[in-house]
Amino acid sequence: MKVLHINSDYPYQLLYERLYHGISQCDIDQTVFVPLRYADKNYKSDKRHSDILEVKYRIVLRWYHKYLYYYKIHRVTKSLEYAIDVSQYDLIHAHYLLTDGGIAYKLSRKYGIPYIITIRNTNVNRLLRYRYYLRGRGNKILNNASTAICLTPSYLDVLKQKYRQLKVKHRDNNMEIVPNTVSQVYHATPPTYRLQKTSDLYKVLYVGDHSKNKQVHLIIDAVSIMNKRGIPAKLTLVGGGRDYRDRIKKYISQNAGVVTHIPWVTDTNTLISIYDRHDVSVLVSKKETFGVVQVESIFRNTPIVYRKGQGIDGWDVCTSYGLAFEGSTGDELASALINAKEKYKSRRGPSHADLDVFTINAVAQRHVQIYESAISSKFMPS
């Protein structure tokens, strides 16, 4: 079986490394096409997968293409056809709905090759909230895919709800739920068990970027409020960057006695040790497709506080060891953290066997099953 991946996000997310490596173990021949922006023309292609798949980078996207959707799809499709003999492939996997999916839809109609798509947070929210003029196109791409993959049960529900609100007809029978996976190191490293705390200090952890969407300022406010309520607590922020970085720096300096900031940690074992030293992990983004850090936390028996309806909400094995947050203020989040503190006085979360759904082998095999089903069904776009 030969699979062509169209993945505009490949250089920026390591999670694809795990996915492609797992799929390669199932004897699947893979090629990845990556359209790059001219702003990234100095990007140096890596050799992460040189032994298991071919990666084709093409510098084709300009800043104005985001305003000229159909022209962009035309340009990128032509660039792909120049670099790759599409007729040699059995299936196309598009990793984003509008851009990657638009290219896949066009190629599928031309070459008679089925395609599947993976749907992410930005696909649903930007398409349906801001780019309303492309809703019809997005729906056509979705309906003509052999399979549409959602990463969590909650986002499948969000997608269906959004389409109901718009009164747009869509297929339900082509949707599957397949999660992201975490590093194999988490599967191989035994978790820590702590039956009771040895200190009154409550250690809160956030891992991720400092964008407005991630609500990091809300977490800082919450931990500060906990201390004002007489509950000793400290927050560790791991990560940084993005559009709220300057505001978060200011928040950190204003709460220097409460917040510790650690730049991005790339070593998995170092990050595991950080999880092990904390009592709770928080991710309360306004919109979150799949919170990998939430799954990593649970693998380390560190309970989580997550936003209801986002991230891993819907995966029972995860939400059974976490607390859903529905508020919008620091006071409300502080109360949620206090509730989590009382609820999880001991740390004994799900066993690794309960988390097998997130293993590389399980996720890769599920993708291969979907690939085989799409090819055998011979479903073609109209």
C-alpha positions in Angstrom: 0.0 0.0 0.0 1.3 3.5 -0.9 0.0 6.5 1.0 0.5 10.1 0.1 0.4 12.5 3.1 -0.4 16.1 2.5 0.8 17.9 5.6 1.4 21.6 5.8 2.2 21.3 9.5 4.8 18.6 9.4 7.9 20.7 10.1 6.4 22.2 13.2 4.9 19.2 15.1 6.9 16.3 16.4 3.8 14.2 16.9 3.9 13.3 13.1 7.3 11.7 13.7 5.7 9.2 16.0 2.7 8.6 13.8 4.7 8.0 10.6 7.2 5.8 12.3 4.4 3.6 13.7 2.6 3.4 10.3 5.9 2.4 8.7 6.1 -0.6 11.0 3.0 -1.9 9.3 4.7 -2.1 5.9 3.1 1.0 4.5 5.0 2.9 1.9 4.6 6.6 2.7 5.5 10.0 1.1 4.8 13.3 2.7 4.3 16.5 0.7 5.0 19.7 2.6 4.0 23.1 1.1 6.2 25.7 2.8 5.8 29.5 3.0 8.4 31.7 1.3 9.0 33.1 4.8 10.3 29.6 5.7 12.6 29.4 2.6 15.6 29.0 4.9 14.0 26.0 6.6 16.5 23.1 6.5 14.8 19.8 5.9 15.5 17.2 8.5 16.4 13.6 8.2 14.0 12.3 10.9 12.4 9.8 8.5 14.9 9.4 5.7 14.9 5.6 6.4 11.1 5.1 6.5 9.5 7.6 4.1 10.2 10.3 1.5 9.5 13.9 2.4 9.0 16.4 -0.5 9.3 20.1 0.6 8.1 22.8 -1.8 8.3 26.5 -1.2 5.1 27.7 -2.8 3.0 29.6 -0.3 3.0 33.4 -0.1 1.4 35.6 2.6 -1.4 36.7 0.3 -2.5 33.1 -0.4 -4.6 33.1 2.8 -6.9 35.6 1.1 -7.0 33.7 -2.2 -8.0 30.2 -1.2 -8.8 28.7 -4.7 -5.7 30.2 -6.2 -3.6 28.8 -3.4 -5.1 25.3 -3.9 -4.4 25.5 -7.6 -0.7 26.6 -7.0 0.0 24.0 -4.4 -1.7 21.2 -6.4 0.4 22.0 -9.4 3.6 22.1 -7.3 2.7 18.7 -5.8 2.0 17.1 -9.2 5.3 18.4 -10.5 7.2 16.8 -7.6 5.2 13.5 -7.3 3.6 11.0 -9.6 0.2 10.9 -7.8 -1.1 8.0 -9.9 1.3 5.6 -8.2 -0.5 6.0 -4.8 -3.5 4.0 -3.4 -4.7 6.6 -0.8 -4.2 10.3 0.1 -4.2 11.4 3.8 -4.8 15.1 4.3 -3.9 16.4 7.7 -5.9 19.7 7.7 -9.4 20.3 6.4 -9.3 23.3 4.1 -5.8 23.5 2.6 -4.6 19.9 2.7 -8.1 18.6 2.3 -8.8 21.0 -0.6 -5.7 19.6 -2.4 -6.7 16.0 -1.7 -10.2 16.6 -2.9 -8.9 18.0 -6.2 -6.4 15.2 -6.7 -9.0 12.5 -5.8 -11.3 13.7 -8.5 -8.6 13.9 -11.1 -6.8 10.6 -10.3 -9.7 8.5 -8.9 -7.8 7.9 -5.6 -9.7 8.0 -2.3 -8.7 10.4 0.5 -9.2 10.7 4.2 -8.8 13.8 6.4 -7.9 14.6 10.0 -9.9 17.4 11.6 -8.3 19.7 14.1 -9.4 22.6 16.4 -8.4 25.3 13.9 -10.3 23.6 11.1 -13.6 23.7 13.0 -13.4 27.1 14.7 -11.7 29.2 11.9 -13.8 27.7 9.2 -17.1 28.0 10.8 -16.5 31.2 12.7 -14.3 33.4 10.5 -14.1 31.9 7.0 -17.8 31.6 6.5 -17.5 32.0 2.7 -15.6 28.6 2.6 -18.2 26.7 4.7 -19.7 25.1 1.6 -16.2 24.1 0.3 -15.3 22.7 3.7 -18.5 20.7 3.8 -17.8 19.3 0.3 -14.3 18.2 1.3 -15.6 16.6 4.5 -18.5 14.8 2.8 -16.4 13.4 0.0 -13.7 12.0 2.2 -13.7 8.3 2.6 -13.1 8.9 6.3 -12.9 12.0 8.5 -10.7 11.4 11.7 -11.4 13.4 14.9 -8.9 13.2 17.7 -11.3 13.1 20.6 -15.0 12.2 21.1 -15.6 15.8 22.3 -14.4 17.3 19.1 -16.6 15.0 17.1 -19.5 16.3 19.0 -18.4 19.9 18.5 -18.1 19.3 14.8 -21.6 17.8 14.5 -23.1 20.6 16.7 -21.5 23.3 14.6 -22.9 21.8 11.4 -26.4 21.5 12.9 -26.2 25.2 13.9 -25.5 26.1 10.3 -28.2 23.7 9.0 -25.6 22.1 6.7 -26.1 18.5 5.8 -23.1 16.2 6.3 -22.2 12.6 6.5 -22.0 11.0 9.9 -21.0 7.5 8.8 -17.6 8.5 7.6 -16.3 9.8 10.9 -13.8 8.0 13.2 -12.1 8.8 16.5 -8.4 8.2 16.6 -6.2 10.0 19.2 -2.7 11.4 19.0 0.0 9.4 20.6 2.7 10.2 23.1 6.4 9.4 23.2 7.2 5.7 23.6 9.3 6.7 26.7 6.1 7.3 28.6 4.9 3.8 27.9 8.3 2.3 28.9 8.8 4.3 32.1 6.9 3.1 35.2 4.8 5.8 36.7 5.3 7.2 40.2 2.9 6.3 43.0 2.5 8.6 46.0 -0.1 7.6 48.6 0.1 10.9 50.5 1.7 14.3 50.2 4.9 15.0 52.1 4.4 18.8 51.9 1.6 21.3 52.3 2.8 23.2 49.2 0.5 22.5 46.2 2.6 22.3 43.0 0.7 23.2 39.8 2.2 22.6 36.3 1.4 24.1 32.9 3.3 22.8 29.8 2.7 24.6 26.5 3.0 27.9 24.6 1.9 31.3 25.8 -0.8 32.1 23.3 -4.0 33.9 24.2 -5.9 30.7 23.5 -4.0 28.7 26.2 -5.3 31.0 29.0 -1.9 31.0 30.9 -2.7 34.3 32.6 -5.8 32.7 34.0 -3.7 29.9 35.6 -1.3 32.5 37.1 -4.3 34.4 38.6 -5.8 31.2 40.0 -2.6 30.1 41.8 -2.1 33.6 43.2 -5.7 33.5 44.5 -5.1 30.2 46.1 -2.2 31.7 48.1 -4.5 34.6 49.1 -7.0 32.1 50.4 -4.3 30.6 52.6 -3.5 27.6 50.5 0.2 27.5 49.7 0.7 26.9 46.0 3.3 27.4 43.3 3.1 27.3 39.6 5.7 26.0 37.1 5.3 27.2 33.5 7.2 25.1 30.9 7.3 26.5 27.4 6.7 30.0 26.0 6.4 32.1 22.9 3.4 33.0 20.7 1.1 36.1 20.8 0.8 36.5 24.6 4.4 36.0 25.5 5.1 39.6 26.5 1.9 39.8 28.6 2.8 36.5 30.3 6.4 37.7 31.0 4.8 40.7 32.8 2.5 38.4 34.8 5.4 36.2 35.8 7.4 39.2 37.0 4.4 40.5 39.0 4.0 37.1 40.6 7.7 36.2 41.0 7.2 34.5 44.4 4.5 32.2 43.0 5.6 31.4 39.4 8.7 29.7 38.0 9.3 29.8 34.3 11.3 27.1 32.5 11.9 27.4 28.7 10.9 24.7 26.4 12.1 21.2 27.5 12.9 18.9 24.5 14.3 16.0 26.5 11.5 13.6 27.4 13.1 12.2 30.5 13.6 15.7 31.9 9.9 16.5 31.2 8.9 13.2 32.9 10.8 14.3 36.0 9.0 17.6 36.0 5.6 15.9 35.8 6.6 13.6 38.7 7.5 16.6 40.9 4.0 18.3 40.6 0.6 17.6 42.1 -1.6 18.6 39.2 -1.3 19.6 35.5 -3.5 22.3 34.1 -4.6 22.9 30.5 -7.7 25.1 30.2 -7.4 26.4 26.6 -10.4 28.0 25.1 -10.1 25.6 22.2 -8.0 22.5 22.3 -8.1 19.7 19.7 -6.1 17.1 21.7 -4.0 17.8 24.8 -1.0 15.6 24.4 0.4 17.1 27.7 -2.8 15.9 29.4 -2.1 12.3 28.4 1.5 12.6 29.3 0.5 13.8 32.8 -1.8 10.9 33.3 0.9 8.5 32.3 2.9 9.9 35.2 0.0 9.7 37.6 -0.3 13.5 37.7 -4.0 14.4 37.8 -5.3 17.0 35.3 -7.6 20.0 35.3 -9.0 20.5 31.8 -11.7 22.6 30.1 -14.9 20.8 29.6 -15.6 20.0 26.0 -12.0 20.5 24.9 -8.7 18.5 24.8 -9.1 15.0 25.9 -12.6 15.4 27.3 -14.6 12.3 26.2 -11.8 9.8 26.7 -13.1 8.1 29.9 -9.7 6.7 30.9 -8.4 10.3 31.1 -11.4 12.2 32.5 -11.7 9.7 35.3 -8.4 11.0 36.6 -9.1 14.7 36.0 -11.5 17.5 36.8 -13.5 19.5 34.2 -13.4 23.3 34.4 -16.2 25.3 32.9 -15.5 28.8 34.3 -13.8 31.9 32.9 -12.2 33.6 35.9 -9.2 33.1 38.1 -11.5 32.7 41.1 -13.3 29.8 39.4 -10.1 28.1 38.3 -8.7 28.5 41.9 -11.8 26.7 43.2 -11.3 23.9 40.6 -7.7 23.5 41.6 -8.7 23.3 45.3 -11.3 20.6 44.4 -8.7 18.7 42.5 -6.3 18.9 45.5 -9.0 17.4 47.8 -10.1 14.8 45.2 -6.6 13.5 44.4 -4.8 13.4 47.8 -3.1 10.2 46.7 -1.6 9.6 43.2 -2.7 6.3 41.8 -4.1 6.9 38.3 -5.0 4.5 35.5 -2.7 1.7 34.7 -0.6 1.7 31.6 -2.8 -1.0 30.2 -5.8 1.3 30.5 -3.9 3.8 28.4 -3.1 1.4 25.6 -5.3 3.4 23.2 -2.7 6.1 23.1 0.3 3.8 22.3 2.1 4.2 19.0 1.2 0.7 17.9 -2.5 1.1 18.7 -2.8 4.5 16.9 -0.8 3.3 13.9 -2.8 0.1 13.5 -6.0 2.0 13.7 -4.8 4.3 10.9 -3.9 1.3 8.8 -7.4 -0.2 9.3 -8.9 3.1 8.1 -6.6 3.2 5.1 -7.5 -0.4 4.1 -11.2 0.3 4.5 -11.0 3.5 2.4 -9.2 1.7 -0.4 -11.6 -1.3 -0.4 -14.7 0.9 -0.3 -13.8 2.7 -3.5 -15.7 5.7 -2.4 -15.1 8.5 -4.9 -15.8 12.2 -4.6 -18.6 13.8 -6.6 
